[in-house]
Amino acid sequence: MGRSINAPIKHAKLIRWIKEAWEMCQPDNIYWCDGTKAEYARLMAYMVASGSAIALKKRPHSLLFRSDPSDVARVEDRTYISTPSRDEAG
């Protein structure tokens, strides 16, 4: 556990748990959420730029997120899939 996570917190037990998860999962990095409005705006702008979300012109400050039909555990009567076309929903 020689990796540094640059934690913006002091909770030793939580930091230890995060280090253990990092060692096990080996992500490229760790992103610490701060919950600010600036962070929210940055994350939503990234989602739009990457194509994960679509800004709705008729509804300011609203985004559309569509699920990928191949990434859904199907329980037909409890699943709603939003895709550009009916055929893509399966």
N, CA, C and O atoms as a Tinker XYZ file with bonds, in Angstrom:
   360  protein
     1  N      0.818000   -1.190000    0.000000    73     2
     2  CA     0.000000    0.000000    0.000000    64     1     3
     3  C      0.865000    1.259000    0.000000    63     2     4     5
     4  O      0.688000    2.134000    0.847000    81     3
     5  N      1.792000    1.352000   -0.939000    73     3     6
     6  CA     2.672000    2.488000   -0.992000    64     5     7
     7  C      2.148000    3.649000   -1.809000    63     6     8     9
     8  O      2.846000    4.653000   -1.952000    81     7
     9  N      0.950000    3.552000   -2.348000    73     7    10
    10  CA     0.422000    4.613000   -3.200000    64     9    11
    11  C     -0.181000    5.730000   -2.353000    63    10    12    13
    12  O     -0.784000    5.478000   -1.310000    81    11
    13  N     -0.010000    6.960000   -2.813000    73    11    14
    14  CA    -0.580000    8.116000   -2.127000    64    13    15
    15  C     -1.885000    8.501000   -2.813000    63    14    16    17
    16  O     -1.955000    8.558000   -4.041000    81    15
    17  N     -2.917000    8.764000   -2.017000    73    15    18
    18  CA    -4.211000    9.094000   -2.613000    64    17    19
    19  C     -4.564000   10.573000   -2.489000    63    18    20    21
    20  O     -5.629000   10.989000   -2.945000    81    19
    21  N     -3.689000   11.374000   -1.878000    73    19    22
    22  CA    -3.931000   12.818000   -1.726000    64    21    23
    23  C     -5.333000   13.107000   -1.203000    63    22    24    25
    24  O     -6.079000   13.879000   -1.806000    81    23
    25  N     -5.684000   12.496000   -0.100000    73    23    26
    26  CA    -7.025000   12.631000    0.463000    64    25    27
    27  C     -7.267000   14.023000    1.037000    63    26    28    29
    28  O     -6.446000   14.533000    1.799000    81    27
    29  N     -8.396000   14.639000    0.673000    73    27    30
    30  CA    -8.740000   15.936000    1.243000    64    29    31
    31  C     -9.467000   15.780000    2.583000    63    30    32    33
    32  O    -10.117000   16.714000    3.054000    81    31
    33  N     -9.354000   14.611000    3.186000    73    31    34
    34  CA   -10.019000   14.307000    4.457000    64    33    35
    35  C     -8.980000   13.784000    5.444000    63    34    36    37
    36  O     -7.857000   13.454000    5.062000    81    35
    37  N     -9.370000   13.712000    6.723000    73    35    38
    38  CA    -8.454000   13.235000    7.749000    64    37    39
    39  C     -8.931000   11.946000    8.408000    63    38    40    41
    40  O     -8.249000   11.438000    9.298000    81    39
    41  N    -10.059000   11.407000    8.010000    73    39    42
    42  CA   -10.644000   10.208000    8.614000    64    41    43
    43  C     -9.784000    8.990000    8.262000    63    42    44    45
    44  O     -9.893000    8.438000    7.167000    81    43
    45  N     -8.930000    8.579000    9.203000    73    43    46
    46  CA    -7.925000    7.541000    8.945000    64    45    47
    47  C     -8.529000    6.217000    8.490000    63    46    48    49
    48  O     -8.007000    5.581000    7.574000    81    47
    49  N     -9.620000    5.798000    9.118000    73    47    50
    50  CA   -10.228000    4.512000    8.756000    64    49    51
    51  C    -10.776000    4.555000    7.326000    63    50    52    53
    52  O    -10.642000    3.584000    6.580000    81    51
    53  N    -11.389000    5.671000    6.947000    73    51    54
    54  CA   -11.915000    5.821000    5.591000    64    53    55
    55  C    -10.772000    5.844000    4.572000    63    54    56    57
    56  O    -10.864000    5.213000    3.519000    81    55
    57  N     -9.712000    6.562000    4.883000    73    55    58
    58  CA    -8.557000    6.613000    3.983000    64    57    59
    59  C     -7.970000    5.220000    3.798000    63    58    60    61
    60  O     -7.626000    4.835000    2.680000    81    59
    61  N     -7.855000    4.471000    4.876000    73    59    62
    62  CA    -7.324000    3.105000    4.797000    64    61    63
    63  C     -8.212000    2.240000    3.905000    63    62    64    65
    64  O     -7.708000    1.475000    3.083000    81    63
    65  N     -9.540000    2.358000    4.065000    73    63    66
    66  CA   -10.489000    1.576000    3.254000    64    65    67
    67  C    -10.361000    1.941000    1.771000    63    66    68    69
    68  O    -10.388000    1.064000    0.907000    81    67
    69  N    -10.224000    3.234000    1.485000    73    67    70
    70  CA   -10.083000    3.678000    0.094000    64    69    71
    71  C     -8.780000    3.153000   -0.505000    63    70    72    73
    72  O     -8.755000    2.731000   -1.661000    81    71
    73  N     -7.704000    3.175000    0.269000    73    71    74
    74  CA    -6.428000    2.626000   -0.218000    64    73    75
    75  C     -6.562000    1.138000   -0.536000    63    74    76    77
    76  O     -6.043000    0.667000   -1.548000    81    75
    77  N     -7.261000    0.399000    0.330000    73    75    78
    78  CA    -7.461000   -1.035000    0.083000    64    77    79
    79  C     -8.253000   -1.258000   -1.208000    63    78    80    81
    80  O     -7.915000   -2.128000   -2.010000    81    79
    81  N     -9.303000   -0.467000   -1.396000    73    79    82
    82  CA   -10.115000   -0.585000   -2.610000    64    81    83
    83  C     -9.285000   -0.207000   -3.839000    63    82    84    85
    84  O     -9.413000   -0.836000   -4.890000    81    83
    85  N     -8.444000    0.804000   -3.712000    73    83    86
    86  CA    -7.597000    1.238000   -4.817000    64    85    87
    87  C     -6.606000    0.145000   -5.207000    63    86    88    89
    88  O     -6.401000   -0.123000   -6.391000    81    87
    89  N     -6.000000   -0.476000   -4.216000    73    87    90
    90  CA    -5.059000   -1.565000   -4.496000    64    89    91
    91  C     -5.762000   -2.741000   -5.180000    63    90    92    93
    92  O     -5.214000   -3.347000   -6.100000    81    91
    93  N     -6.965000   -3.054000   -4.731000    73    91    94
    94  CA    -7.696000   -4.185000   -5.293000    64    93    95
    95  C     -8.205000   -3.887000   -6.708000    63    94    96    97
    96  O     -8.069000   -4.721000   -7.603000    81    95
    97  N     -8.783000   -2.712000   -6.909000    73    95    98
    98  CA    -9.419000   -2.379000   -8.197000    64    97    99
    99  C     -8.444000   -1.755000   -9.195000    63    98   100   101
   100  O     -8.669000   -1.836000  -10.402000    81    99
   101  N     -7.387000   -1.146000   -8.721000    73    99   102
   102  CA    -6.350000   -0.512000   -9.522000    64   101   103
   103  C     -6.876000    0.481000  -10.570000    63   102   104   105
   104  O     -6.568000    0.348000  -11.754000    81   103
   105  N     -7.663000    1.469000  -10.143000    73   103   106
   106  CA    -8.113000    2.486000  -11.099000    64   105   107
   107  C     -6.944000    3.381000  -11.511000    63   106   108   109
   108  O     -5.913000    3.412000  -10.839000    81   107
   109  N     -7.108000    4.101000  -12.609000    73   107   110
   110  CA    -6.070000    5.033000  -13.051000    64   109   111
   111  C     -5.912000    6.188000  -12.069000    63   110   112   113
   112  O     -4.811000    6.706000  -11.879000    81   111
   113  N     -7.012000    6.587000  -11.450000    73   111   114
   114  CA    -6.956000    7.672000  -10.477000    64   113   115
   115  C     -8.172000    7.621000   -9.564000    63   114   116   117
   116  O     -9.083000    6.817000   -9.756000    81   115
   117  N     -8.164000    8.486000   -8.583000    73   115   118
   118  CA    -9.293000    8.635000   -7.661000    64   117   119
   119  C     -9.750000   10.077000   -7.769000    63   118   120   121
   120  O     -8.934000   10.998000   -7.743000    81   119
   121  N    -11.045000   10.269000   -7.891000    73   119   122
   122  CA   -11.602000   11.618000   -7.956000    64   121   123
   123  C    -12.383000   11.869000   -6.676000    63   122   124   125
   124  O    -13.314000   11.131000   -6.355000    81   123
   125  N    -12.009000   12.895000   -5.957000    73   123   126
   126  CA   -12.699000   13.245000   -4.720000    64   125   127
   127  C    -13.772000   14.286000   -5.029000    63   126   128   129
   128  O    -13.454000   15.387000   -5.478000    81   127
   129  N    -15.015000   13.955000   -4.796000    73   127   130
   130  CA   -16.122000   14.892000   -5.026000    64   129   131
   131  C    -16.167000   15.909000   -3.898000    63   130   132   133
   132  O    -16.013000   15.564000   -2.726000    81   131
   133  N    -16.381000   17.173000   -4.266000    73   131   134
   134  CA   -16.500000   18.195000   -3.231000    64   133   135
   135  C    -17.934000   18.707000   -3.099000    63   134   136   137
   136  O    -18.251000   19.432000   -2.157000    81   135
   137  N    -18.794000   18.331000   -4.039000    73   135   138
   138  CA   -20.207000   18.686000   -3.934000    64   137   139
   139  C    -20.547000   20.126000   -4.273000    63   138   140   141
   140  O    -21.660000   20.575000   -3.999000    81   139
   141  N    -19.617000   20.854000   -4.859000    73   139   142
   142  CA   -19.881000   22.254000   -5.180000    64   141   143
   143  C    -20.670000   22.380000   -6.486000    63   142   144   145
   144  O    -20.727000   21.449000   -7.289000    81   143
   145  N    -21.268000   23.541000   -6.672000    73   143   146
   146  CA   -21.981000   23.808000   -7.925000    64   145   147
   147  C    -21.010000   23.830000   -9.104000    63   146   148   149
   148  O    -21.354000   23.414000  -10.210000    81   147
   149  N    -19.800000   24.316000   -8.856000    73   147   150
   150  CA   -18.784000   24.353000   -9.918000    64   149   151
   151  C    -18.426000   22.935000  -10.355000    63   150   152   153
   152  O    -18.263000   22.669000  -11.546000    81   151
   153  N    -18.305000   22.031000   -9.390000    73   151   154
   154  CA   -18.001000   20.641000   -9.725000    64   153   155
   155  C    -19.143000   20.034000  -10.537000    63   154   156   157
   156  O    -18.904000   19.346000  -11.529000    81   155
   157  N    -20.375000   20.287000  -10.121000    73   155   158
   158  CA   -21.537000   19.766000  -10.844000    64   157   159
   159  C    -21.524000   20.269000  -12.290000    63   158   160   161
   160  O    -21.713000   19.489000  -13.224000    81   159
   161  N    -21.303000   21.562000  -12.468000    73   159   162
   162  CA   -21.280000   22.144000  -13.817000    64   161   163
   163  C    -20.169000   21.512000  -14.656000    63   162   164   165
   164  O    -20.376000   21.219000  -15.834000    81   163
   165  N    -19.001000   21.301000  -14.063000    73   163   166
   166  CA   -17.866000   20.694000  -14.761000    64   165   167
   167  C    -18.191000   19.260000  -15.175000    63   166   168   169
   168  O    -17.904000   18.865000  -16.306000    81   167
   169  N    -18.787000   18.475000  -14.270000    73   167   170
   170  CA   -19.131000   17.088000  -14.583000    64   169   171
   171  C    -20.202000   17.005000  -15.669000    63   170   172   173
   172  O    -20.114000   16.163000  -16.562000    81   171
   173  N    -21.212000   17.875000  -15.597000    73   171   174
   174  CA   -22.270000   17.850000  -16.605000    64   173   175
   175  C    -21.733000   18.292000  -17.963000    63   174   176   177
   176  O    -22.121000   17.730000  -18.987000    81   175
   177  N    -20.848000   19.284000  -17.990000    73   175   178
   178  CA   -20.233000   19.716000  -19.256000    64   177   179
   179  C    -19.424000   18.573000  -19.855000    63   178   180   181
   180  O    -19.432000   18.373000  -21.070000    81   179
   181  N    -18.730000   17.824000  -19.009000    73   179   182
   182  CA   -17.965000   16.665000  -19.490000    64   181   183
   183  C    -18.900000   15.608000  -20.072000    63   182   184   185
   184  O    -18.601000   15.023000  -21.113000    81   183
   185  N    -20.028000   15.361000  -19.409000    73   183   186
   186  CA   -20.985000   14.362000  -19.900000    64   185   187
   187  C    -21.512000   14.751000  -21.278000    63   186   188   189
   188  O    -21.642000   13.897000  -22.155000    81   187
   189  N    -21.815000   16.026000  -21.474000    73   187   190
   190  CA   -22.305000   16.494000  -22.776000    64   189   191
   191  C    -21.192000   16.382000  -23.819000    63   190   192   193
   192  O    -21.429000   15.887000  -24.921000    81   191
   193  N    -19.989000   16.834000  -23.486000    73   191   194
   194  CA   -18.867000   16.795000  -24.435000    64   193   195
   195  C    -18.508000   15.370000  -24.843000    63   194   196   197
   196  O    -18.098000   15.135000  -25.979000    81   195
   197  N    -18.660000   14.418000  -23.924000    73   195   198
   198  CA   -18.301000   13.026000  -24.226000    64   197   199
   199  C    -19.429000   12.267000  -24.923000    63   198   200   201
   200  O    -19.239000   11.133000  -25.363000    81   199
   201  N    -20.614000   12.898000  -25.024000    73   199   202
   202  CA   -21.738000   12.237000  -25.674000    64   201   203
   203  C    -22.570000   11.373000  -24.746000    63   202   204   205
   204  O    -23.485000   10.684000  -25.198000    81   203
   205  N    -22.267000   11.399000  -23.453000    73   203   206
   206  CA   -23.038000   10.613000  -22.484000    64   205   207
   207  C    -24.378000   11.258000  -22.162000    63   206   208   209
   208  O    -25.294000   10.590000  -21.683000    81   207
   209  N    -24.492000   12.559000  -22.424000    73   207   210
   210  CA   -25.727000   13.291000  -22.149000    64   209   211
   211  C    -25.984000   14.277000  -23.277000    63   210   212   213
   212  O    -25.071000   14.672000  -24.002000    81   211
   213  N    -27.237000   14.662000  -23.408000    73   211   214
   214  CA   -27.643000   15.636000  -24.421000    64   213   215
   215  C    -28.306000   16.801000  -23.700000    63   214   216   217
   216  O    -29.236000   16.604000  -22.919000    81   215
   217  N    -27.827000   18.022000  -23.961000    73   215   218
   218  CA   -28.447000   19.210000  -23.380000    64   217   219
   219  C    -29.786000   19.441000  -24.074000    63   218   220   221
   220  O    -29.857000   19.437000  -25.303000    81   219
   221  N    -30.834000   19.641000  -23.302000    73   219   222
   222  CA   -32.170000   19.844000  -23.860000    64   221   223
   223  C    -32.405000   21.334000  -24.085000    63   222   224   225
   224  O    -32.482000   22.106000  -23.129000    81   223
   225  N    -32.519000   21.733000  -25.346000    73   223   226
   226  CA   -32.660000   23.149000  -25.698000    64   225   227
   227  C    -33.955000   23.756000  -25.164000    63   226   228   229
   228  O    -33.978000   24.920000  -24.764000    81   227
   229  N    -35.032000   22.969000  -25.157000    73   227   230
   230  CA   -36.322000   23.498000  -24.712000    64   229   231
   231  C    -36.456000   23.513000  -23.189000    63   230   232   233
   232  O    -37.415000   24.067000  -22.651000    81   231
   233  N    -35.502000   22.908000  -22.505000    73   231   234
   234  CA   -35.514000   22.874000  -21.037000    64   233   235
   235  C    -34.122000   23.259000  -20.527000    63   234   236   237
   236  O    -33.268000   22.394000  -20.332000    81   235
   237  N    -33.899000   24.551000  -20.314000    73   235   238
   238  CA   -32.581000   24.999000  -19.853000    64   237   239
   239  C    -32.144000   24.264000  -18.583000    63   238   240   241
   240  O    -32.962000   23.953000  -17.717000    81   239
   241  N    -30.864000   24.000000  -18.493000    73   239   242
   242  CA   -30.251000   23.322000  -17.339000    64   241   243
   243  C    -30.729000   21.880000  -17.179000    63   242   244   245
   244  O    -30.611000   21.307000  -16.096000    81   243
   245  N    -31.273000   21.287000  -18.255000    73   243   246
   246  CA   -31.725000   19.893000  -18.212000    64   245   247
   247  C    -30.919000   19.065000  -19.204000    63   246   248   249
   248  O    -30.601000   19.519000  -20.303000    81   247
   249  N    -30.597000   17.848000  -18.796000    73   247   250
   250  CA   -29.835000   16.938000  -19.647000    64   249   251
   251  C    -30.592000   15.636000  -19.813000    63   250   252   253
   252  O    -31.311000   15.199000  -18.914000    81   251
   253  N    -30.421000   15.018000  -20.979000    73   251   254
   254  CA   -31.016000   13.716000  -21.260000    64   253   255
   255  C    -29.906000   12.678000  -21.234000    63   254   256   257
   256  O    -28.913000   12.799000  -21.951000    81   255
   257  N    -30.079000   11.658000  -20.402000    73   255   258
   258  CA   -29.157000   10.523000  -20.346000    64   257   259
   259  C    -29.917000    9.311000  -20.842000    63   258   260   261
   260  O    -30.966000    8.969000  -20.297000    81   259
   261  N    -29.399000    8.655000  -21.873000    73   259   262
   262  CA   -30.045000    7.453000  -22.404000    64   261   263
   263  C    -29.271000    6.229000  -21.950000    63   262   264   265
   264  O    -28.042000    6.240000  -21.892000    81   263
   265  N    -30.003000    5.180000  -21.631000    73   263   266
   266  CA   -29.332000    3.932000  -21.270000    64   265   267
   267  C    -28.966000    3.175000  -22.542000    63   266   268   269
   268  O    -29.627000    3.312000  -23.571000    81   267
   269  N    -27.927000    2.391000  -22.458000    73   267   270
   270  CA   -27.511000    1.541000  -23.568000    64   269   271
   271  C    -28.308000    0.248000  -23.467000    63   270   272   273
   272  O    -28.246000   -0.419000  -22.435000    81   271
   273  N    -29.053000   -0.128000  -24.499000    73   271   274
   274  CA   -29.895000   -1.332000  -24.424000    64   273   275
   275  C    -29.121000   -2.593000  -24.056000    63   274   276   277
   276  O    -29.691000   -3.517000  -23.475000    81   275
   277  N    -27.834000   -2.645000  -24.385000    73   275   278
   278  CA   -27.062000   -3.845000  -24.061000    64   277   279
   279  C    -26.550000   -3.828000  -22.620000    63   278   280   281
   280  O    -25.947000   -4.800000  -22.166000    81   279
   281  N    -26.786000   -2.738000  -21.906000    73   279   282
   282  CA   -26.267000   -2.589000  -20.548000    64   281   283
   283  C    -27.396000   -2.567000  -19.520000    63   282   284   285
   284  O    -27.336000   -1.830000  -18.536000    81   283
   285  N    -28.412000   -3.370000  -19.753000    73   283   286
   286  CA   -29.571000   -3.365000  -18.868000    64   285   287
   287  C    -29.934000   -4.793000  -18.495000    63   286   288   289
   288  O    -30.054000   -5.661000  -19.360000    81   287
   289  N    -30.108000   -5.030000  -17.196000    73   287   290
   290  CA   -30.633000   -6.324000  -16.759000    64   289   291
   291  C    -32.134000   -6.275000  -17.026000    63   290   292   293
   292  O    -32.854000   -5.505000  -16.391000    81   291
   293  N    -32.599000   -7.083000  -17.952000    73   291   294
   294  CA   -33.984000   -6.993000  -18.396000    64   293   295
   295  C    -34.967000   -7.673000  -17.454000    63   294   296   297
   296  O    -34.910000   -8.885000  -17.242000    81   295
   297  N    -35.832000   -6.907000  -16.917000    73   295   298
   298  CA   -37.040000   -7.374000  -16.255000    64   297   299
   299  C    -38.106000   -6.527000  -16.941000    63   298   300   301
   300  O    -38.434000   -5.425000  -16.501000    81   299
   301  N    -38.631000   -7.071000  -18.021000    73   299   302
   302  CA   -39.440000   -6.291000  -18.961000    64   301   303
   303  C    -40.503000   -5.410000  -18.316000    63   302   304   305
   304  O    -40.665000   -4.256000  -18.712000    81   303
   305  N    -41.221000   -5.924000  -17.345000    73   303   306
   306  CA   -42.319000   -5.125000  -16.796000    64   305   307
   307  C    -41.832000   -4.018000  -15.857000    63   306   308   309
   308  O    -42.634000   -3.185000  -15.435000    81   307
   309  N    -40.542000   -3.987000  -15.521000    73   307   310
   310  CA   -40.013000   -2.968000  -14.618000    64   309   311
   311  C    -38.885000   -2.154000  -15.237000    63   310   312   313
   312  O    -38.230000   -1.381000  -14.538000    81   311
   313  N    -38.649000   -2.314000  -16.524000    73   311   314
   314  CA   -37.531000   -1.644000  -17.175000    64   313   315
   315  C    -38.033000   -0.637000  -18.203000    63   314   316   317
   316  O    -38.869000   -0.959000  -19.047000    81   315
   317  N    -37.514000    0.583000  -18.123000    73   315   318
   318  CA   -37.795000    1.596000  -19.131000    64   317   319
   319  C    -36.473000    1.925000  -19.801000    63   318   320   321
   320  O    -35.503000    2.277000  -19.129000    81   319
   321  N    -36.430000    1.814000  -21.104000    73   319   322
   322  CA   -35.213000    2.097000  -21.853000    64   321   323
   323  C    -35.467000    3.290000  -22.757000    63   322   324   325
   324  O    -36.395000    3.274000  -23.566000    81   323
   325  N    -34.654000    4.316000  -22.626000    73   323   326
   326  CA   -34.774000    5.516000  -23.443000    64   325   327
   327  C    -33.671000    5.502000  -24.493000    63   326   328   329
   328  O    -32.492000    5.629000  -24.164000    81   327
   329  N    -34.057000    5.346000  -25.760000    73   327   330
   330  CA   -33.105000    5.337000  -26.868000    64   329   331
   331  C    -33.624000    6.246000  -27.977000    63   330   332   333
   332  O    -34.805000    6.592000  -27.985000    81   331
   333  N    -32.759000    6.637000  -28.912000    73   331   334
   334  CA   -33.206000    7.505000  -29.995000    64   333   335
   335  C    -34.335000    6.896000  -30.834000    63   334   336   337
   336  O    -35.200000    7.618000  -31.329000    81   335
   337  N    -34.326000    5.565000  -30.992000    73   335   338
   338  CA   -35.388000    4.943000  -31.785000    64   337   339
   339  C    -35.942000    3.719000  -31.064000    63   338   340   341
   340  O    -35.271000    3.119000  -30.225000    81   339
   341  N    -37.160000    3.365000  -31.399000    73   339   342
   342  CA   -37.820000    2.218000  -30.778000    64   341   343
   343  C    -37.049000    0.916000  -31.039000    63   342   344   345
   344  O    -36.964000    0.057000  -30.162000    81   343
   345  N    -36.488000    0.774000  -32.250000    73   343   346
   346  CA   -35.748000   -0.441000  -32.608000    64   345   347
   347  C    -34.525000   -0.665000  -31.714000    63   346   348   349
   348  O    -34.179000   -1.807000  -31.411000    81   347
   349  N    -33.878000    0.410000  -31.296000    73   347   350
   350  CA   -32.694000    0.273000  -30.452000    64   349   351
   351  C    -33.033000   -0.228000  -29.050000    63   350   352   353
   352  O    -32.165000   -0.764000  -28.361000    81   351
   353  N    -34.260000   -0.063000  -28.627000    73   351   354
   354  CA   -34.664000   -0.502000  -27.284000    64   353   355
   355  C    -34.829000   -2.009000  -27.212000    63   354   356   357
   356  O    -34.839000   -2.573000  -26.118000    81   355
   357  N    -34.959000   -2.670000  -28.347000    73   355   358
   358  CA   -35.047000   -4.132000  -28.371000    64   357   359
   359  C    -36.416000   -4.687000  -28.150000    63   358   360
   360  O    -36.596000   -5.905000  -28.152000    81   359
